[in-house]
Amino acid sequence: MNATLLALAPAGGAAVPAGRLLPAALIGIAVIVLLITRFKLHPFLSLTIGSLVVGAVAGLAMSDVITSFTDGFGSTAAGVGTLIALGAMFGRLLADSGGADEIVDTIVGRSSPRTLPWAMAAVGAIIGLPMFFEIGLVLLMPVIFLVSRRSGLPLIRVGIPALAGLSVMHGLVPPHPGPLVAIDALKADLGLTLGLGVLVALPTVAIAGPLFARYASRWVQVPAPELYDAREQEPSARRPSFGVTVATVLLPVVLMMGKAVADLLAAKGTAVRTALDFLGTPLVALLIAVIVAIFTLGRGGAMDRKAITASLEASLPPIAGILLIVAAGGGFKQTLVDTGIGKLVADWVQHSGLSVLLLAWLVAVLIRLATGSATVATVTASGILAPLVTTLGAGQTSLLVLAIGAGSLFFSHVNDAGFWLVKEYFGLSVGQNLKTWSAMETVISVVGLLLVLALDLVV
């Protein structure tokens, strides 16, 4: 390939010999993986150091490397950080107001034992839409345990569907950090990605949740822990109604989908398209959702001004680490782009005949297995594959985001904090957790990839 014999010039810098680019990228990624897994260094520091290593091995001036990293860090923090913060505020209001409990209790209360696993999958998906995985997991644990005991169904039978709903939304559907970072890095259309993400997410939740749980509950049989018995005797405070809560949760999704539809059907410059484009901008859609939630969820849940303010303030400290990781991932991505390694990979893919979507999934899988972090896998894979989007249409770019997201969920194991969180809550051994949680994550990843490849045939 001619590209491997030529020198590539990073933006604003001297030409970099092509023969140094691939080793630079591989060594940089290896350093990140080693620092996270062997030395337990925080991913923010690992990604920062990895960026400097990439630049040094590629032979760039370190001042240029720092400029690339800070530019990527700043643009990612500006583009994605505000969305993560607004999403955290919305999720905290949903939890503190009792709106999440209302959704859970209503859906579960109207389900029979046969439909209960499907209801739990719906609960996990709805709760997971605006919330980070860890927050949704902690919120759902009492419900999963109580539902298992009251219904007589095995813990795994009702727990796996709820976890599948949470995990799929976390990996495939914005406004979660991973999909947002990939959308930003690959310049994908958010509305189109959201719509395709939902198309992939729904059957994936069904297969990895209720259907897979039938088998997983036979492999592993454990009783529901009695950690939350006191919850059954707690008096219920006033909550926002089920309909109002669901409408509030779906509001930002509807606004962003409205923008996507307007871009397809309405002519540029018309009042309708201009209005929907503004309202469907992610920042505006989530800002509107938070403001509406203050009244529908906060006031609807009998929260006074002081309680609402405290809830909003309490939502931000827990996401500080996520914001730093995501922004540092953006810095690492920009460093890769400015060395020219991305163009080298893009040229290789174009001549290899390998599916871009399959390659994206494989890259994300490898980084996920090595680091244990879905977010790190997403931001790193997005940076490596960013130059490919110049050869792709809008639909394929959105599918590229989803392929990376699916790969980032593959086989959670001992280097993943989520693995231990599920293990301890469910009272499982490491082997039992591998047969249930880890297997479920693998099913999600593989099914997600197959659905993305299927959509690629028609998009």
C-alpha positions in Angstrom: 0.0 0.0 0.0 1.4 3.4 -1.0 0.3 5.1 2.2 2.6 2.9 4.3 5.6 4.2 2.3 4.8 7.9 2.5 5.3 10.4 5.2 2.2 11.9 6.6 1.9 15.4 7.9 0.0 16.2 11.1 -2.0 19.4 11.3 0.4 22.3 11.8 3.4 20.0 12.2 6.2 18.3 10.4 5.8 15.2 8.3 5.8 11.9 10.3 7.3 8.8 8.7 4.4 6.4 8.1 6.5 3.5 9.4 6.4 5.1 12.9 2.7 5.7 13.0 1.4 2.2 13.6 4.0 1.4 16.4 3.2 4.8 18.0 -0.5 4.0 18.1 0.0 0.4 19.3 2.5 1.4 22.0 0.3 4.3 23.2 -2.8 2.0 23.5 -0.6 -0.7 25.2 0.6 1.9 27.7 -3.0 2.9 28.5 -4.1 -0.7 28.9 -1.1 -1.5 31.1 -1.5 1.6 33.4 -5.2 0.8 33.9 -5.0 -2.9 34.4 -1.6 -3.6 35.9 -1.0 -0.4 37.9 -4.6 0.5 38.6 -4.0 4.1 37.5 -7.1 6.2 36.9 -8.2 6.2 33.2 -7.9 10.0 33.0 -4.2 9.9 33.9 -3.7 6.8 31.7 -5.2 8.4 28.6 -3.2 11.6 29.2 0.1 9.7 29.5 -0.9 7.5 26.5 -1.4 10.6 24.4 2.1 11.9 25.2 3.6 8.4 24.5 1.9 8.3 21.1 3.3 11.7 20.1 6.8 10.9 21.4 7.0 7.6 19.6 5.7 9.2 16.4 8.4 11.8 16.6 6.2 14.9 17.1 7.4 17.9 19.0 6.0 17.6 22.5 4.6 21.1 22.3 2.5 20.0 19.3 1.4 16.9 21.2 0.3 19.0 24.2 -1.6 21.3 21.8 -3.3 18.3 20.1 -4.3 16.8 23.5 -5.6 20.0 25.0 -7.6 20.9 21.8 -9.2 17.5 21.8 -9.8 17.6 25.6 -11.4 21.0 25.4 -13.6 20.4 22.3 -14.9 17.1 23.8 -15.6 18.6 27.2 -17.5 21.4 25.5 -19.4 19.2 23.2 -20.2 16.3 25.5 -19.5 17.4 29.0 -22.5 19.7 29.2 -24.8 16.9 28.0 -23.5 14.5 30.6 -24.0 17.0 33.3 -27.6 17.7 32.2 -28.3 14.0 31.9 -27.0 13.5 35.5 -29.3 16.2 36.8 -32.3 14.7 35.0 -31.5 11.3 36.3 -31.1 12.5 39.9 -34.4 14.3 39.8 -36.1 11.2 38.5 -34.7 9.2 41.4 -35.2 11.7 44.2 -38.8 12.7 43.2 -40.0 9.1 43.3 -40.7 9.1 39.6 -38.4 6.1 39.0 -40.2 4.2 41.7 -43.5 5.1 40.1 -42.4 3.7 36.8 -41.1 0.5 38.3 -44.1 -0.1 40.6 -46.7 0.6 37.9 -45.1 -1.7 35.3 -44.3 -4.5 37.7 -47.7 -4.2 39.4 -49.5 -4.8 36.1 -47.5 -7.9 35.1 -48.2 -11.6 35.5 -45.4 -14.1 36.4 -45.1 -15.0 32.7 -44.7 -11.4 31.5 -42.7 -10.2 34.6 -39.3 -10.7 33.0 -40.4 -8.7 30.0 -41.7 -6.0 32.3 -38.4 -5.9 34.1 -36.6 -5.5 30.8 -38.9 -2.5 30.1 -38.2 -1.1 33.5 -34.4 -1.4 33.0 -34.7 0.3 29.5 -36.9 3.2 30.6 -34.9 3.8 33.8 -31.6 3.4 31.8 -32.5 5.9 29.1 -31.7 9.0 31.2 -29.4 7.4 33.8 -25.9 6.2 34.0 -25.6 2.4 34.4 -24.3 2.5 38.0 -27.0 4.8 39.2 -29.7 2.8 37.5 -28.3 -0.4 38.9 -28.3 0.9 42.5 -31.8 2.2 42.0 -33.2 -1.1 40.6 -31.6 -3.4 43.1 -34.3 -3.1 45.8 -37.0 -3.6 43.1 -35.3 -6.7 41.6 -35.0 -8.3 45.0 -38.5 -7.6 46.1 -40.0 -8.6 42.8 -38.2 -11.9 42.9 -39.4 -12.7 46.5 -43.0 -11.6 45.9 -43.4 -13.3 42.6 -41.5 -16.5 43.5 -39.4 -16.2 40.3 -35.7 -16.9 40.5 -33.5 -13.8 41.1 -31.6 -14.3 37.8 -34.9 -14.6 35.9 -36.0 -11.1 36.8 -32.6 -9.6 37.4 -30.9 -10.3 34.0 -33.7 -8.6 32.0 -33.5 -5.4 34.1 -29.7 -5.4 33.7 -29.9 -6.0 30.0 -32.2 -3.0 29.6 -29.8 -0.8 31.6 -26.7 -2.0 29.7 -28.1 -1.8 26.2 -29.2 1.8 26.8 -25.8 2.6 28.3 -23.9 1.4 25.3 -26.1 2.2 22.3 -28.5 5.1 23.0 -27.6 8.7 23.7 -27.5 10.7 25.9 -25.2 8.3 27.6 -21.5 9.2 27.6 -20.2 6.5 25.3 -22.6 7.0 22.4 -22.3 10.8 22.8 -18.5 10.7 22.6 -18.7 8.5 19.5 -21.2 10.7 17.9 -19.1 13.8 18.6 -15.8 12.1 17.4 -17.3 10.7 14.2 -19.5 13.7 13.5 -22.6 11.4 13.2 -26.1 12.8 13.1 -27.5 12.5 16.6 -31.1 12.1 15.6 -30.4 9.4 13.0 -28.1 7.6 15.5 -30.8 7.8 18.1 -33.4 6.3 15.8 -31.1 3.5 14.6 -29.9 2.9 18.1 -33.5 2.3 19.3 -34.1 -0.1 16.4 -31.0 -2.1 17.5 -31.6 -1.7 21.2 -35.2 -3.1 21.4 -34.5 -6.6 19.9 -31.1 -6.7 21.7 -32.8 -6.2 25.1 -35.4 -8.8 24.3 -32.8 -11.5 23.3 -30.2 -10.7 26.0 -32.8 -10.1 28.7 -36.0 -12.2 29.0 -34.9 -14.8 26.5 -31.4 -15.3 27.7 -32.6 -15.2 31.4 -34.6 -18.4 30.8 -31.3 -20.3 30.4 -29.2 -18.3 32.8 -31.7 -18.9 35.7 -31.2 -22.7 35.2 -27.4 -22.4 35.2 -27.3 -20.3 38.4 -29.9 -20.5 41.1 -29.5 -18.1 44.1 -32.0 -16.6 46.5 -32.8 -12.9 46.5 -30.8 -11.2 49.3 -32.8 -9.6 52.1 -31.0 -6.3 51.9 -34.1 -4.2 51.4 -36.9 -5.7 53.4 -37.4 -2.5 55.3 -38.5 -0.9 52.0 -41.7 -2.8 52.1 -42.8 -1.1 55.3 -41.8 2.4 54.2 -44.8 4.8 53.8 -45.0 6.0 50.2 -44.6 9.7 49.7 -46.4 11.6 47.1 -44.9 10.9 43.6 -45.4 12.2 40.1 -47.9 10.2 38.2 -46.8 7.4 35.9 -47.9 9.1 32.7 -46.3 12.4 33.6 -43.0 10.7 34.5 -42.8 8.6 31.3 -43.7 11.7 29.2 -40.9 13.6 31.0 -38.3 10.8 30.5 -39.2 10.6 26.8 -39.3 14.4 26.2 -35.6 14.8 25.1 -35.8 11.7 22.9 -38.9 13.1 21.2 -37.3 16.5 20.6 -34.1 15.0 19.1 -36.2 12.6 16.9 -38.3 15.6 15.8 -35.1 17.3 14.6 -34.1 14.2 12.6 -37.6 14.0 11.0 -37.6 17.7 10.2 -34.1 17.4 8.5 -35.5 14.6 6.3 -39.0 16.1 5.4 -38.9 19.9 5.8 -37.1 22.3 3.5 -34.3 24.4 4.8 -35.2 27.8 6.1 -38.8 27.0 6.9 -40.1 28.0 10.3 -40.9 24.4 11.3 -37.5 23.1 10.4 -35.7 26.0 12.1 -37.7 25.5 15.3 -37.3 21.8 15.4 -33.6 22.0 14.6 -33.2 24.3 17.6 -35.3 22.3 20.0 -33.8 19.0 18.9 -30.2 20.2 19.4 -28.9 17.8 22.2 -28.0 20.7 24.6 -31.3 22.4 24.2 -33.3 19.2 24.3 -31.7 18.1 27.6 -31.8 21.6 29.1 -35.6 21.7 28.3 -36.0 18.3 29.8 -34.3 19.3 33.1 -36.3 22.5 33.4 -39.6 20.6 32.7 -38.5 17.9 35.2 -38.1 20.5 37.9 -41.8 21.1 37.7 -43.2 17.7 36.6 -41.0 15.5 38.8 -39.7 17.9 41.5 -43.0 19.7 42.2 -45.0 16.6 41.2 -43.0 14.6 43.9 -43.7 17.2 46.6 -40.1 18.5 46.6 -39.7 22.1 47.6 -37.2 24.5 46.1 -34.5 23.6 48.7 -34.9 19.8 47.9 -34.8 20.4 44.2 -31.7 22.5 44.5 -30.0 19.9 46.7 -30.9 17.1 44.2 -29.4 19.0 41.3 -26.3 19.8 43.2 -25.8 16.2 44.4 -26.0 15.0 40.8 -22.7 16.5 39.6 -19.9 15.3 42.0 -20.5 11.6 41.0 -19.9 12.3 37.3 -16.6 14.2 37.7 -14.6 11.1 37.0 -16.7 10.3 33.9 -16.3 13.8 32.5 -12.5 13.7 32.9 -12.2 10.3 31.3 -14.4 11.3 28.4 -12.5 14.6 27.8 -9.1 12.8 28.1 -10.4 10.3 25.6 -11.1 13.2 23.3 -7.5 14.4 23.8 -6.2 11.0 23.0 -8.3 10.8 19.9 -7.1 14.2 18.6 -3.5 13.2 19.2 -4.0 10.1 17.1 -5.7 12.2 14.4 -2.9 14.8 14.3 -0.1 12.1 14.0 -1.8 10.8 10.8 -2.4 7.3 12.1 -6.1 7.6 11.5 -5.5 8.2 7.8 -3.1 5.2 7.7 -5.8 3.0 9.2 -8.4 4.4 6.9 -6.3 3.6 3.8 -5.6 0.1 5.1 -9.3 -0.6 5.7 -10.3 0.7 2.2 -7.8 -1.7 0.6 -8.4 -4.7 2.9 -12.0 -5.5 2.0 -12.8 -5.8 5.7 -16.1 -4.4 6.8 -15.7 -1.1 8.5 -18.4 -1.9 10.9 -16.8 -5.3 11.8 -13.4 -3.6 12.2 -15.0 -0.9 14.5 -16.6 -3.7 16.7 -13.3 -5.7 16.9 -11.3 -2.6 17.9 -13.8 -1.7 20.7 -13.9 -5.4 21.8 -10.1 -5.6 22.2 -9.9 -2.4 24.2 -12.9 -3.4 26.3 -11.4 -6.7 27.2 -8.1 -5.1 28.0 -9.2 -2.1 30.1 -12.6 -3.2 31.4 -14.1 0.2 30.6 -16.9 0.6 28.0 -16.3 4.3 27.9 -12.5 4.0 27.3 -13.2 1.4 24.6 -15.6 3.8 22.9 -13.5 6.9 23.0 -10.3 5.1 21.9 -12.0 3.2 19.1 -13.8 6.3 17.9 -10.4 8.2 17.7 -8.8 5.4 15.7 -11.7 5.1 13.2 -12.6 8.8 13.0 -10.8 9.4 9.6 -13.0 6.7 8.0 -16.1 8.8 8.1 -15.1 10.9 5.2 -15.8 7.8 3.0 -19.1 7.0 4.6 -22.7 8.3 4.3 -24.7 9.6 7.2 -26.4 6.2 7.8 -23.2 4.2 7.8 -21.6 6.8 10.1 -24.4 6.3 12.6 -24.1 2.5 12.3 -20.3 2.9 12.9 -21.2 4.6 16.3 -23.5 1.6 17.1 -20.9 -1.0 16.1 -18.4 0.6 18.5 -21.0 0.8 21.2 -21.8 -2.9 20.8 -18.2 -3.8 20.9 -17.6 -1.7 24.1 -20.0 -4.0 26.0 -18.3 -7.3 25.1 -17.7 -9.8 28.0 -17.4 -7.8 31.2 -15.0 -9.6 33.5 -12.7 -9.0 36.5 -11.2 -5.7 35.4 -14.6 -4.1 35.1 -16.1 -2.3 38.1 -19.6 -3.2 36.9 -18.7 -6.9 37.1 -18.0 -6.6 40.9 -21.0 -4.4 41.5 -23.3 -7.0 40.1 -21.5 -9.9 41.8 -21.7 -8.3 45.2 -25.3 -7.2 44.9 -26.6 -10.5 43.6 -24.4 -12.5 46.0 -22.8 -14.6 43.2 -19.4 -16.3 43.0 -17.0 -15.2 40.3 -17.9 -18.3 38.2 -21.7 -17.7 38.6 -21.2 -14.0 37.6 -19.3 -15.1 34.5 -22.2 -17.5 33.5 -24.8 -14.8 34.0 -23.7 -11.1 33.8 -20.6 -11.6 31.6 -22.5 -14.0 29.3 -25.4 -11.4 29.1 -22.9 -8.6 28.1 -21.5 -10.9 25.4 -24.9 -11.7 24.0 -25.7 -7.9 23.9 -22.5 -7.2 22.0 -22.8 -10.0 19.4 -26.6 -9.4 18.8 -26.0 -5.7 18.6 -23.3 -6.3 15.9 -25.5 -8.6 13.9 -28.3 -6.2 13.9 -26.0 -3.3 12.9 -24.7 -5.4 10.0 -28.3 -6.3 9.0 -29.3 -2.6 9.0 -26.2 -1.8 6.9 -27.8 -3.9 4.1 -30.8 -1.5 3.9 -29.5 1.9 5.2 
